[in-house]
Amino acid sequence: MDNHYMVTISHQLGCGGAYIGEHLSEALSIPFINHQILKQVADYLNVPEADIEGREERLDSFWQQLSRVELFSDPITAIGAEYLPSDKELYGLESEFIEQIAKKGSAIILGRGGRYILRDYPRHFSIFVYADLKDRVQRVSKLYRVSESVSQKIIEKNDRERNAYIKTFTRLEWLDARSYDLCINTSSIGLDNAVTTIASSLQFKFGL
């Protein structure tokens, strides 16, 4: 019997989702997949990671989409231009790589609509990690070295874009607790306790 299992972590900016993924990976001795997917997509498209990094889990604006169409429809401006995928193409490529990872063995996937992509995977545990706004603001402020007022604006923009992206491609509400096996507020229980709680939950569900 295949004992592989997949853990997907959806998270708000500034709640410690990456920290939890990394430490859960150490506790379970399975890979934590985050920027590796971005690298695979960039390598596949033969473009720098920086060109697509800012577009993950967010939709292009109308003007950005129009600029892309104009660039590659004009034979003169298109010469020497690097091809950049549409939102749908980017989501499709990331989905393919996530599915390939799931076929190879157990892993933890951070973001990128993983909980929807692997919704039919037989041994899949989905988690939503969130935190109180004040804690998120403080963490993002330190991370990006910006004022707390700027930090809050970054968070609000990120939340809007991520929610729109998830809803567009999965038709699910990002903040709907019913979409997840476990929801954790890191402001309430802390990051390390969150890792312990998730590991215990996985042990209960999969008999690890």
Secondary structure, DSSP 8 states (H G I E B T S, - for coil): -----EEEEEE-TTS-HHHHHHHHHHHHT--EESHHHHHHHHHHHTS-HHHHHTTTTS---HHHHHHHHHHHHSTTTTTT------HHHHHHHHHHHHHHHHHHS-EEEESTTHHHHTTT-SSEEEEEEE--HHHHHHHHHHHHT--HHHHHHHHHHHHHHHHHHHHHHH-S-TT-GGG-SEEEEHHHH-HHHHHHHHHHHHHHHH--
